[in-house]
Amino acid sequence: MALGRKVLAGVSFVMPHDTAIDDTKCSYADYMLSLFDVSKLVFKDGEQPTVFKLRQMTHRQVVARDQLDTEIERSVFSVRCGLTKVENFIVEDEEGNRKNLPPIRYETAGEFGDILAESWLNEAQLGSGNIQLLAMAIEGVSHASPPSLRPSSTPVGGSQSESQSVEVQAA
């Protein structure tokens, strides 16, 4: 199988500790191995999970992230680049009032394009543990992976047999 990268239009990520998951009827590991195919998860009757919509980071974003000094800086940058939407994340204040997170706001960050506004991330207060889990998911779908479970295709301009061997002649 050839190496490559599977380009994903968008990923629906559910946290492993989401209480809506019925872990007696599904395997979170299978969900992760499927690159976050939500159909691999089973949810408890009447419960809806919190879903984080993610996109892959660009090459420039990955290079910039890798140059940051600390793990938390790298995680926050990954989330700012890769988080596009949050569904069913309920915030409850000290009086018991419940509301959804505010709508995501973006800012233009030069060569990195539109990324999550840092002010929104601060306001949302997702928590450092959740930030790190989101970053791991975003980074996981942004790295090289087998594009499919089929052999490499025939190269342009030649047959499969022609591309499998190269002869070097001595001068």
Backbone bond lengths (Angstrom), bond angles and torsions (degrees), N, CA, C in turn:
res aa  C-N    CA-C-N  psi(-1)  N-CA   C-N-CA  omega(-1)  CA-C   N-CA-C  phi
1 M - - - 1.444 - - 1.524 108.03 -
2 A 1.286 116.03 142.01 1.463 121.57 179.71 1.510 110.45 -83.08
3 L 1.324 115.04 153.35 1.454 119.67 171.80 1.509 108.50 -80.44
4 G 1.289 115.61 160.58 1.451 119.78 179.16 1.501 109.12 175.75
5 R 1.295 115.76 -156.97 1.451 120.00 179.29 1.513 107.64 -144.31
6 K 1.290 116.10 127.96 1.455 121.04 177.49 1.522 107.19 -84.17
7 V 1.316 116.78 119.55 1.449 121.20 -179.84 1.521 108.09 -86.21
8 L 1.310 115.48 122.34 1.456 121.40 -177.22 1.521 109.50 -107.43
9 A 1.323 116.28 132.69 1.460 120.67 -179.76 1.520 111.35 -67.09
10 G 1.268 117.35 -33.38 1.454 123.50 -179.51 1.512 108.34 177.54
11 V 1.293 116.67 149.49 1.453 121.67 -175.75 1.517 108.98 -124.12
12 S 1.327 116.46 137.31 1.463 121.86 175.02 1.524 107.27 -100.39
13 F 1.323 115.48 111.71 1.465 120.89 -176.41 1.525 110.22 -106.11
14 V 1.337 115.49 128.64 1.457 122.86 175.35 1.526 106.39 -115.01
15 M 1.314 116.38 130.85 1.471 121.13 -178.84 1.529 111.23 -64.25
16 P 1.333 117.05 146.55 1.474 119.63 -179.63 1.523 113.26 -63.60
17 H 1.330 117.82 -24.27 1.464 121.18 -177.96 1.530 112.88 -97.53
18 D 1.344 117.26 12.45 1.469 120.40 179.44 1.528 108.54 -65.96
19 T 1.318 116.42 124.38 1.469 121.12 -175.17 1.527 113.06 -70.75
20 A 1.337 118.28 -9.42 1.465 120.47 177.19 1.528 111.97 -77.15
21 I 1.323 117.89 -18.52 1.468 121.53 -178.91 1.520 109.70 -72.96
22 D 1.329 116.04 130.52 1.467 121.58 173.71 1.524 106.72 -93.67
23 D 1.325 116.26 88.50 1.464 120.20 -174.35 1.525 113.72 -72.84
24 T 1.322 118.02 -2.02 1.468 120.04 173.38 1.527 110.54 -83.52
25 K 1.342 117.16 -12.82 1.463 121.37 -176.03 1.530 113.69 -117.98
26 C 1.331 117.97 3.02 1.459 120.16 -179.58 1.525 109.54 -154.83
27 S 1.317 114.71 168.09 1.469 121.54 179.72 1.528 109.11 -116.91
28 Y 1.325 116.15 118.62 1.464 119.76 177.83 1.530 109.92 -63.83
29 A 1.322 117.06 -32.28 1.471 120.77 178.09 1.531 110.56 -61.50
30 D 1.331 117.53 -40.74 1.470 120.53 177.23 1.526 110.49 -63.08
31 Y 1.320 116.52 -39.36 1.466 121.99 177.61 1.532 110.08 -60.71
32 M 1.324 117.07 -45.03 1.465 120.87 179.90 1.529 111.11 -65.15
33 L 1.333 116.47 -43.79 1.466 120.17 -179.37 1.519 112.70 -64.85
34 S 1.321 117.04 -24.62 1.467 121.16 179.29 1.530 111.94 -83.11
35 L 1.315 117.89 7.70 1.468 124.00 -173.25 1.523 110.13 59.59
36 F 1.346 114.24 44.63 1.461 123.43 170.24 1.532 113.92 70.01
37 D 1.329 115.48 47.17 1.460 122.20 173.07 1.531 107.17 -81.42
38 V 1.330 116.94 106.06 1.464 122.36 -173.62 1.530 111.79 -59.77
39 S 1.325 117.46 -23.59 1.467 119.24 179.36 1.533 111.87 -65.09
40 K 1.325 117.55 -13.69 1.471 121.79 177.58 1.532 111.51 -78.88
41 L 1.339 117.26 -13.19 1.461 121.29 -179.34 1.524 110.95 -99.43
42 V 1.323 115.65 149.32 1.463 122.37 174.10 1.522 106.38 -117.52
43 F 1.346 115.66 134.46 1.453 120.55 -178.53 1.517 110.64 -109.91
44 K 1.309 115.01 150.65 1.456 121.37 178.71 1.526 109.22 -63.83
45 D 1.335 115.89 146.94 1.466 121.10 179.93 1.526 111.08 -53.23
46 G 1.324 115.01 129.61 1.453 120.90 175.98 1.511 115.47 77.72
47 E 1.315 118.66 1.69 1.471 121.01 -178.49 1.523 110.84 -110.43
48 Q 1.304 115.41 139.95 1.456 122.76 177.55 1.526 109.02 -113.85
49 P 1.319 117.78 133.84 1.470 119.76 179.10 1.529 111.43 -78.00
50 T 1.301 115.06 164.36 1.460 120.49 167.01 1.523 105.74 -82.14
51 V 1.330 116.58 128.28 1.466 121.32 -177.75 1.522 108.66 -117.09
52 F 1.314 114.66 128.02 1.457 122.33 176.52 1.528 106.70 -106.27
53 K 1.320 116.44 120.04 1.468 121.16 178.17 1.525 107.72 -87.39
54 L 1.325 115.28 126.06 1.461 121.57 -174.94 1.520 111.01 -122.05
55 R 1.321 115.14 152.95 1.458 121.45 172.27 1.526 108.20 -127.36
56 Q 1.315 115.52 161.18 1.456 120.46 178.13 1.521 110.49 -72.78
57 M 1.315 115.18 148.45 1.462 120.55 175.04 1.525 108.64 -80.89
58 T 1.326 115.95 150.07 1.462 120.32 175.01 1.527 109.10 -77.84
59 H 1.320 115.28 166.69 1.467 119.81 178.02 1.529 110.77 -59.65
60 R 1.312 117.79 -43.28 1.474 121.23 179.57 1.525 111.37 -61.76
61 Q 1.327 116.30 -39.43 1.460 120.02 178.68 1.529 110.65 -65.55
62 V 1.326 117.24 -41.88 1.473 120.89 179.75 1.528 110.09 -63.67
63 V 1.323 116.73 -43.82 1.473 120.15 179.77 1.532 109.87 -62.49
64 A 1.324 117.42 -44.34 1.476 120.82 179.82 1.526 110.59 -64.18
65 R 1.325 116.86 -41.69 1.468 120.19 178.86 1.523 110.85 -60.36
66 D 1.299 116.55 -43.41 1.467 120.48 -177.84 1.526 113.17 -65.43
67 Q 1.322 117.69 -17.16 1.465 121.42 179.56 1.528 113.06 -89.61
68 L 1.334 117.19 -6.36 1.467 119.82 -179.96 1.529 109.78 -74.52
69 D 1.334 115.91 154.02 1.462 121.43 -170.69 1.528 115.48 -76.43
70 T 1.328 117.55 -41.90 1.469 118.75 -172.34 1.524 111.55 -117.21
71 E 1.315 115.72 159.66 1.464 121.64 179.75 1.523 111.35 -61.82
72 I 1.328 118.43 -40.51 1.462 119.90 -179.67 1.529 110.96 -67.12
73 E 1.340 118.25 -37.12 1.472 120.56 175.50 1.527 110.24 -62.60
74 R 1.334 116.68 -43.02 1.467 120.52 178.82 1.531 110.90 -64.05
75 S 1.330 117.29 -40.91 1.468 121.28 179.80 1.527 111.20 -65.12
76 V 1.328 116.62 -46.33 1.469 120.47 -179.99 1.528 109.90 -61.91
77 F 1.324 117.83 -42.76 1.464 120.74 179.51 1.525 110.43 -63.11
78 S 1.328 117.38 -42.79 1.473 120.77 178.37 1.520 111.10 -59.47
79 V 1.330 116.91 -43.63 1.465 120.96 -180.00 1.523 110.22 -66.71
80 R 1.305 117.51 -40.83 1.463 120.12 178.86 1.534 110.99 -62.11
81 C 1.320 116.99 -34.67 1.467 120.72 -179.39 1.533 112.39 -81.73
82 G 1.328 117.49 -33.32 1.458 120.32 -169.21 1.513 118.10 -106.88
83 L 1.325 119.54 -16.28 1.468 121.03 -179.15 1.525 109.61 -85.88
84 T 1.347 116.92 126.03 1.463 120.26 -177.60 1.528 113.40 -116.02
85 K 1.327 117.32 -21.95 1.468 119.31 -177.35 1.527 108.77 -164.30
86 V 1.334 115.74 150.46 1.463 122.01 175.14 1.523 107.27 -129.67
87 E 1.329 115.99 126.71 1.464 120.87 179.18 1.522 109.55 -116.76
88 N 1.314 116.27 132.36 1.463 123.05 172.57 1.533 113.46 67.73
89 F 1.316 117.14 38.04 1.463 121.68 173.35 1.519 105.81 -101.63
90 I 1.319 116.26 107.76 1.461 121.99 -173.93 1.531 109.55 -95.97
91 V 1.309 114.84 131.70 1.462 121.82 176.12 1.527 107.34 -107.73
92 E 1.322 116.41 125.96 1.462 120.78 178.20 1.519 108.68 -114.97
93 D 1.334 116.25 125.51 1.462 119.71 -179.98 1.526 110.96 -85.88
94 E 1.333 116.02 -179.85 1.473 121.16 -175.39 1.529 113.46 -64.05
95 E 1.330 117.79 -20.96 1.472 120.51 177.15 1.525 112.55 -89.83
96 G 1.337 117.56 0.08 1.460 120.82 -179.56 1.513 113.94 88.87
97 N 1.325 117.99 5.24 1.468 121.37 177.03 1.526 108.53 -72.38
98 R 1.338 115.72 132.82 1.462 120.99 -177.98 1.519 110.44 -112.64
99 K 1.339 115.74 138.89 1.462 120.71 176.10 1.525 108.66 -152.86
100 N 1.321 115.22 160.96 1.459 120.94 175.03 1.521 109.34 -78.84
101 L 1.328 115.42 162.46 1.461 120.20 173.61 1.525 109.16 -58.74
102 P 1.325 117.64 153.25 1.467 119.17 174.43 1.529 109.47 -65.76
103 P 1.337 117.74 155.19 1.472 120.05 177.89 1.529 110.43 -56.70
104 I 1.307 115.27 143.87 1.471 120.86 -179.97 1.522 110.10 -63.54
105 R 1.309 115.23 137.40 1.461 122.61 175.17 1.532 108.17 -114.68
106 Y 1.319 114.73 143.81 1.465 120.93 179.64 1.510 110.37 -116.11
107 E 1.321 114.48 162.69 1.454 121.03 170.89 1.521 107.05 -138.66
108 T 1.323 115.54 151.12 1.460 119.92 178.75 1.519 108.10 -84.04
109 A 1.316 114.89 128.89 1.465 120.82 -176.47 1.526 110.24 -121.29
110 G 1.319 116.45 58.11 1.464 121.79 175.75 1.512 113.17 54.31
111 E 1.336 116.08 -125.42 1.463 121.63 -176.20 1.526 113.32 -66.00
112 F 1.343 117.81 -12.89 1.462 121.04 -179.78 1.520 112.20 -88.17
113 G 1.320 118.18 -6.98 1.455 121.48 179.58 1.514 112.00 77.49
114 D 1.323 115.92 -156.78 1.461 121.49 179.41 1.517 109.38 -82.08
115 I 1.319 115.65 121.57 1.456 121.26 178.12 1.524 108.54 -127.19
116 L 1.301 115.44 164.20 1.456 122.54 -179.40 1.525 110.01 -56.73
117 A 1.321 116.34 132.10 1.463 120.15 178.58 1.528 109.90 -67.40
118 E 1.301 115.87 132.06 1.464 120.18 179.23 1.527 110.94 -59.20
119 S 1.343 117.12 -33.55 1.469 120.60 178.95 1.536 110.76 -63.12
120 W 1.357 117.24 -36.62 1.470 119.73 177.78 1.526 109.98 -66.85
121 L 1.315 115.85 -43.32 1.466 119.92 -179.00 1.528 110.53 -62.08
122 N 1.322 117.24 -40.09 1.467 120.97 176.99 1.525 111.08 -65.35
123 E 1.331 116.60 -41.57 1.462 121.61 179.94 1.535 111.50 -67.34
124 A 1.317 116.90 -37.76 1.466 121.33 -176.86 1.529 112.10 -68.79
125 Q 1.317 117.87 -30.24 1.469 122.67 179.52 1.531 111.67 48.19
126 L 1.323 115.95 59.21 1.457 121.12 -178.53 1.524 112.65 -70.33
127 G 1.312 117.76 -20.98 1.463 121.52 -178.81 1.513 111.27 95.00
128 S 1.321 116.83 143.54 1.467 120.48 -174.70 1.532 112.09 -65.00
129 G 1.327 117.92 -35.10 1.466 119.95 178.27 1.518 111.80 -64.02
130 N 1.332 116.44 -43.10 1.464 120.30 177.83 1.520 111.59 -67.68
131 I 1.326 116.67 -37.75 1.469 120.82 177.21 1.527 109.31 -60.03
132 Q 1.324 116.83 -45.01 1.466 119.86 -178.94 1.527 111.94 -65.86
133 L 1.348 117.99 -39.43 1.460 120.38 177.15 1.525 111.45 -65.42
134 L 1.327 116.62 -42.73 1.468 119.97 177.02 1.527 110.50 -61.63
135 A 1.321 116.82 -43.56 1.465 120.81 179.92 1.520 110.72 -61.34
136 M 1.326 117.47 -42.57 1.470 119.92 178.91 1.526 110.79 -62.03
137 A 1.333 117.25 -40.92 1.469 120.62 178.97 1.528 110.64 -65.45
138 I 1.334 116.96 -45.62 1.468 121.23 179.90 1.516 110.22 -62.71
139 E 1.318 116.89 -45.77 1.462 120.69 179.35 1.521 110.92 -64.37
140 G 1.334 116.80 -36.77 1.466 120.74 179.21 1.512 112.90 -62.90
141 V 1.329 117.63 -41.22 1.464 119.26 -179.85 1.523 112.00 -82.89
142 S 1.330 117.42 -8.91 1.463 121.05 -179.28 1.524 113.19 -93.92
143 H 1.308 118.60 -10.80 1.464 121.45 -178.25 1.514 111.70 -93.67
144 A 1.313 114.94 169.72 1.461 121.16 178.79 1.518 110.14 -60.63
145 S 1.311 114.92 142.03 1.459 121.09 178.47 1.515 107.64 -153.92
146 P 1.330 116.97 161.94 1.462 117.65 176.34 1.528 109.71 -61.91
147 P 1.334 118.37 126.12 1.458 119.63 -177.48 1.517 112.74 -70.02
148 S 1.302 117.24 -25.05 1.459 120.10 178.05 1.516 108.59 -168.36
149 L 1.286 115.82 173.23 1.455 120.27 179.61 1.522 110.01 -99.62
150 R 1.313 117.10 46.82 1.453 121.43 177.29 1.524 107.98 -133.52
151 P 1.320 116.49 156.17 1.466 119.04 -179.04 1.518 112.28 -64.80
152 S 1.316 115.17 164.20 1.456 121.17 177.99 1.517 109.95 -58.88
153 S 1.321 116.01 148.86 1.458 120.00 178.49 1.519 109.59 -83.36
154 T 1.303 114.16 167.84 1.455 120.01 178.45 1.522 109.28 -65.94
155 P 1.331 117.90 131.47 1.461 120.19 179.87 1.522 111.31 -65.18
156 V 1.311 116.44 154.28 1.456 121.50 177.32 1.519 108.61 -66.23
157 G 1.337 116.72 132.05 1.456 121.24 174.91 1.514 114.67 86.30
158 G 1.293 119.85 9.83 1.457 119.96 179.22 1.504 110.99 -165.06
159 S 1.324 115.37 168.45 1.456 119.71 178.38 1.515 109.62 -90.67
160 Q 1.325 116.60 165.51 1.464 121.74 179.56 1.528 110.02 -57.46
161 S 1.343 117.61 -42.82 1.472 119.77 -177.58 1.519 111.38 -67.82
162 E 1.341 117.70 -34.41 1.458 119.96 178.84 1.521 112.00 -65.85
163 S 1.323 116.89 -30.83 1.466 118.79 -175.16 1.513 112.66 -85.91
164 Q 1.329 118.60 -8.25 1.461 119.64 -174.38 1.515 113.22 -83.86
165 S 1.315 118.64 -17.79 1.457 117.81 179.71 1.524 109.51 -138.94
166 V 1.305 114.72 149.62 1.459 121.24 178.62 1.515 106.85 -132.52
167 E 1.316 116.24 129.20 1.460 120.27 178.34 1.520 108.66 -99.40
168 V 1.308 115.61 136.75 1.457 120.77 177.18 1.526 106.98 -114.02
169 Q 1.303 116.02 124.14 1.460 119.87 -179.35 1.516 109.32 -100.23
170 A 1.325 115.00 136.78 1.463 119.70 178.76 1.522 109.48 -71.54
171 A 1.313 115.33 145.14 1.465 119.97 -178.29 1.492 110.96 -83.63
